[in-house]
Amino acid sequence: MSLSPTQRRYLRSLAHDLSPVILLGAKGATEAVAKELGNALDQHELVKVKLSGGDKEERQAQVAFLTGHTGAETVQEIGHVVVLFRRNEQDPKLALPR
């Protein structure tokens, strides 16, 4: 599912007040972190993740790993924080604009 610009803007506004649910440590993105992120996405659909330090390429690799393993889409990325969204098909929590 690809998000439209209107949907991304709406999700960014919802994510503004969220605190990071997943914090990446020194090991970065691992299988265990991806599993926990998958659980968080099932519960919340919209999750903020604080990436570990490193340069921009390293952070991009972490985001690519997490989105690839969870099926989530990147809504916004600012510095060391990324907002991810994945629709829960069985029990949708957020109503997206069309």
RABELCOR-V484620 format. One record per helix or strand. SS is the DSSP state (h for helix, s for strand). FROM is the first residue (numbers start at 1). TO is the last residue. If there is no record, write none. Layout:
SS FROM TO
SS FROM TO
This chain:
h 5 15
s 22 23
h 31 44
s 46 50
h 56 70
s 73 78
s 81 85
